[in-house]
């Protein structure tokens, strides 16, 4: 596959895989002395890509949350405190990737949504919890106030963003209101 990509030399390689798929593809291409002009990975493991150094520079992906300073500044001190504590504990546990990002933010949101439902309904009756979420929504630290409308399958407006590896770090590059850096275009 890496040889086929090299031969085609596309402007953009899109990997709709997960986990280490994107890192493995980049490693295979690097073994052939080839770097794609631009690459997008849908749900990659973020740490292994950063470990590739320059071979992953410019890599694009989606994110619900990246702890870039402009994002944290907008969200306030609670988000900064949570992400700092997460990193501190992850480092103490000697985890290979210690950044509070999409997976952690999604899990944090889930707990805040569940907590709001239990508190608002005064219990754990599932019907009452759902009804209260439909009526009141839930406040979350990382995605703001979320509403739940069965007519749109309980999805709130997107909180997705586009992130890119720049200088060895994941940074939000879109939308402009949440960007920590400007999008870098393809290599020539």
Steps between C-alpha positions, in 0.01 A plus 500: 500500500781743585660435161168566325460830685856597409435423134176702495659789695161646599449847641318348799499153654188425704506218753160420649650248738557511871769454755845453354388457138615849398832466685563163335424638154734797556774265624458276194522801268808631685671164444454569129648852542160651424302758692150589385431865426217496754332227702176482696419227752144474628550345844873444551672428829654845560813395689648255248472763226690754710769236559568494124648849515546671165335212312164603652548877476189655344278198576132598528220350704173587671476583866236590751757659728869585504649671806653788302533826692244696295244223558573478872486879533149500352380212717637645823684384809303179559608356164860606559499339846346174374745464211801583717395249766441234234848553355658495847332170589571345159867591530516360854347176368766501224240484224642538149259782402407747771288758318135558589340515155199366308455164681542653842274797418229267364517289816493810721195626307327165545542515877378860513196409288422202722548707816272776367232243413512338845494836682225652284276193519575440869583137434606233257173420326609489136179647357513794744871551431434511124205734544702744708786498248249569221354788701812656653805360324829481688791732565843358421846636566639420157204536262283758674123463538373199310141442396334171417228503236357165389403660165872530419587169666615677818802655327600851596677732256844368421794573724740337256809680384791430270840445656846476349842393616717811498849508650439165668168591668134466416344844456147603408496671159125529430250650567665839517333583832671206669821487299832502682694523172443549131452200276822405323442402140642199316869450445611584151 
